[in-house]
Each structure stands twice: as structure tokens, then as C-alpha cells.
């Protein structure tokens, strides 16, 4: 990664990570995940190569890809999801091909893999697991990147079937937490911000644009209805609320995480992107202001109970 593009403190940390990964041997690794395995390492090597054109990163990327292909071909059972399975691996392959880092070849078996992922997706609809990491939305992002209309249509139809319309807002429940029951999850990794992110991507890709605008507008309204006074709560949004306790605009104040998976940063970032879709300048300015204000949370507590 170019040193000129990053602050020295960030570059130094990235350099430590890169050096550690470059030194490691991956021939015995059996975790192919994008989130926590070889595919994620491959993505970082690809980004480094794109930024520097240093062949050392391309060589390590090739090593990682060879290992993932061997593992996929030899394994009798593979996960299909985005975080640790084939959808994340397939996303990386598509990314590398689109950026002309590698060429498509038969070793990838993409048609067979896509058919398997699509079959698993149809079965997964019954679980109500809509999150980006392990559920339908992660798989949706993979198929969306490939422009697979059949898969994208199935996922959009599922979102329409499972949405909850409440007055002027629309939101989705997270139903895969068996010990507490359905919850209204605000976050990116497992909740409404992740679905909003998919709908924005879907719109930008040219799929179901009119429907996406309707759903985006009403889901953004859901978030805006539940904005907390930042000065009092130290965050704009809670992490999650039990379905039975959710009262739009009248929930108990709760500080949320300041992280990628949940919390203000990724929620407001997606609201910022949504503002461009629905052409709302005021919303865009509000989102930018909130993101800047959240940068002041570095000395404040950032994790608390979700109150369930």
C-alpha cells in the first residue's frame, strides 16, 4: 500500500500485518473464509498489489489462491456463506477477474459452485437469517456482483415478503437468535443497515430501481425515526431492541458500539449513500455531520448491553 496515501501510524500497522502474512506458509491452512481465512488474506494481497504493483504481493496471492482451490476440490463438505464459505471465495474471484489481476479458468468451477450456493440460499430462506456475514444478504452481494438476476430476484422477493411496514417506516427483524426471539437489529453485519446496504447496491446495479427506492426511503425513515439525542445517549442509534419492546421513536436510550458490525458509523455511512439514491441533500448533510460528530467518541464508552 502506498505510504503517501496513508497516515504514518496507519501505514506502520499495515506494514506489520503485511510482513506477517507474507512470511506465513499456507499449504496446510484449511479456512477459506473471506472474513477469517485465506480468501481475506488473498483480498489484502490483491489490494496491496493493485496499489504498489510489487510482485511479492501477487506471488503470495497466487499461493493463497492455489491453496483455496486445492481445498475446495478435495473437501467433501463446504460452507456456502459469505463470511467463511464459497460465496466469499467466489466474490474474491470475481473481484480479481474484474480488476484484471487474474483470468477466468476452469479450475474455479464457478458454474457448479454458483448452483450449489443458490440451492443453499433457497434452503436458508426458511431460517430468516438475513445478515451479511452468514445469511442471505452476504450471498446476495456475491450474486449481485455477478449480475445473477435469478438469485437477486429471489432475495428481493424474500425481503418484500418479510418486511414490516409500520406507519411511515419499513424494517426487518433478525430471527436467528433462538434464546431471545426476534429483534430489531440496527447494525450492518446482522441487521437493517446491512439490508439497506444491499438495496443501495441493487439500485446502483440497475436492478428493481423503483422498488429499491421505495424500500430505501422507508428504511431510512425507520432509522431517522429512531435517532437518539447524541449529547445524552453518546450515540445516535441503539444496537438492537427486542421485537416486543420496539416503539418507533420512543425507545429507551442506549449507547451502541462504534464498530464495523454495528453502531453509528456504518449506519450513517449507508444513510449517506442512501441520500444520493433518493436525492435528499438535507439527509446527506445530516449524515456527514453525524459521522464527524461520532469521531469524538474515542474517549467515551462504546460498548454496552443491548438491553435484552
N, C-alpha and C positions, 0 to 999 in steps of 0.2 A: 504494500500500500504506500502511495506517495507520501513522504514525510511532509511535503509542503502543504498538503490538504488537511492535515490533522494537527491538533494541538500537541505539543511535545509530550504531555502527560499521557494522552490517549495513544499516541504513536508508540511510546515506550512499552505500554501494556500490550498492545497488539503485537509488537515485535517479540515479546516474551512468549506469547501464545503461539505465534507462527514458528518460532525456533523450536519450541517443544513439539509441535505437531510434525515439523519437518524431520526431526530426529527419530520419531517413532516408526516402528515397523508394523505393518497392518496385515500381514499374511495370515495371522491367526485370529483376527477380530471377526466377530460374528454379529455385531449390531449394525444394521444398515441404516438406521434411522436418520432422518433429516434433523430431528430435534436433539438427539443424544447419541448419534452414531456416525458411521462412515460417510453417509450422504451429507451430513452437516459439515464434516471436515472437508469433503470434496467441494462443497459450495464456497467455503472460505478460501481454499486454494485457487478456485476459479476466479474469485473476486480479486485476489492478490495478483494473479496472472494478468487479468484484464487491466489492472491499474499500473503494473510495472513491466509487463512483457518479459519478466525474468523466467527462464525456462525451468528453474528449480521448482517453481510452483506448478508448472504444467506437468513435470515428471511425477511429482507427488500426487497430483490429481489423477494421472493415469494409473498409478499404483493403487490408489483408492478405488477407482472405477473397476479395475481388474478384479480386485478382491470382492466387491459387491456383486459383480456378475457371476463369479465362481460360487459365491454363497447362495445366490438366488437359484442358480441352476442345480445345485446339489441339495438344497433344503427340501424336505418333504412337507413342511408346514411354514407358511409365511404370513405375517400380519399384513393387512391391506391398507391400514390407515396412513394419515399424512405425517404424523409425528415420528413413528418408528417403523413404518411399513412401506409397502410398494408405491403408494400414492406420492409420498415424499421423494422416494428414489426416482420415480417417473417424472416428477416436477423438475428435479435437477437435470435429468437427461434432456428434457425439453428446453430448459434454460441454456444448457451448453450448446445444443444444436442451433437455437435461435440466435445465440451470440457468436456463432461460427467458431467455437472453440473445438468442437468435435463434429464429425459427420455421422449421420444415422447409419446404422448397420444392423444386420440380422441378429447379432449377439444380444441385442437389447430385448428382443421378443415382445415389443411394445403392444402389438395387437392382442396377443394371448394374455398379457398382463392386464391390459385395459378391460378385456372381457371379464377377467376374474374380479377386478376391483368393482366393476359395475354390478356384478352379481352380488358381491358382498354389500354394496351400497343398498341395493333393493332390500336385502335382509335386515340391514341396520335401521331402516326407517321405523321398524317396529319398536326400537328401543327409545326413540325420542332423543337420541344423542346428537345434538346439533353443533357441537363445538368444533373449533378449527383444529385443535391438536389431534383429537381421536375420533371425531364424529363426522357427520355428513358435510359440514362446511369446509373442512380441510380437503376432503375428497372433491368437493365442488370446485375449489380453487384449482386443483390439478386439472380437472376436466375443462374448466373454463379457460385455462391457459392453452389447452389443446384445441379449443373451439369445438368440443364434442356436444353438439346440440341435444342429442338424446339424453345424455346424463344431466346437462344443465336444466333441461326441461323438467326432468323428474324431480330435481332438487327444488326448483322454483315452485312446482306444483305442491310439493310437500310443505314448503314454507307457507304457501297460501292456505293449505288445509289446517295447519297447526297454529296459525297466528291468532292472537287475541286482540280484538278491537274493543277499546274502552273509551267511549266518548270520542275525543279527537285524536287519540293515540293508538298505536299498534305496537305490540311487543310479543316476545316469545318466552315460554317457560323452559327452564332446564329441568328435565325429568329423570335424569340418570343418577340422582343421589338418593339411594334407597332408604337411608336411615332417617332422613328429614322430610322427604316428599318433595314435590315440585317447588322450585324457587324462581324468583325473578332475578336473573343474574345480569348485571350491568356490563360485565367485562368483555374483553376481546377474546381471550382463549376459550371461554366456555359459555359466553352469553350474548347479549343483544348487540354489543359493539362488533363482535365477530360476524354476526348476520348482516349488520349494516355494512361492514367492510365488503362482504361478498356481493351485496346488492349494488354497491357503488362500482365494483369491478365488473359486474354483469352489465350494468348500464354502459360503462365505458367501452365494453367489448361489443356493444350493439345488440345484446340480447334482451328482449322483453322491456324495451326502454320505457314505454308508458306505464306498465305495471311497476317497474322498478322505481320510477319517480313517485308513484303513489305510496308505495311501501316505505321508501326512504323518507318522504315527507312526514308520514305519520310516526315512523320510528324515531326520527329526530325530535318530533313533538313530545314523544314519550320521555326522552332524555331531558329536554328543556323543562317539561312539567315537573321534573324531579330534581332540578338544580337546588342545592343547599346553599345557605349563606356561608361563603368561604371563610369569612373572618371568624365565624362562630364554630363551624364544623371542621375547619382546616382541610376540607376537600369539598369539591362540588357534588360528588356522587357517592353513594354507598357502594359496597361491593355487591351485596345480594340481599334480598328480602324474601322471606317465606311467602308463598302464594297467598295464604290466608291472611297475612298481615299487610299485604301491599295496599296502600291507599295513595293513589296518584296525587302528588303534590303535598301530602300530609303524612309523610313517614317520619319516624324518629331519626334524628340526626346521627350520622355515623361516619367516622373518618374511613377513607378507603386506602388501599395500597397505592404506592407510587411505583408502578412496575409495568412491564410489558403485558403480563397476563390479565391484569385487572387494574382499575383505577383511572384517575382523571386524564393522564397523558394520552393513552391510546383512545379513550372515549372522545376527548376533544379533537384529537387528530382526525378521527373518522368523521366527526361532525364538520370539521373544516373541509374535508374532501366532499362531504355531502352538500355543503353550501354551494360549491361550484356546480354540482349537478342540478340543484333546484334554483340556482341563480339568486341566492339571497346574500346580498352584500353585508347587511347588518349581522347576520348569523356568522359570516366569515370573520368579521371584526371581533365579534364576541368570542369566538373560538380562539383566535390569536391572542386576545387579552388573557383568556383563561390559561392558555398554555404558558404564557410568560409569567403569570402570577404563580403558577404551580412550580416554577423554577425556584421560588423562595422557600419551598418546603424542605430543603435539605437539612435544616436543624430541628425539624418537628417530627413527632412520631408518625410513622407512615403505615403501620400495620395494626389492625385491631380486630376484635371479634366481629363477625358478620351478624351477630345477634340472633343466632338460632342454634 
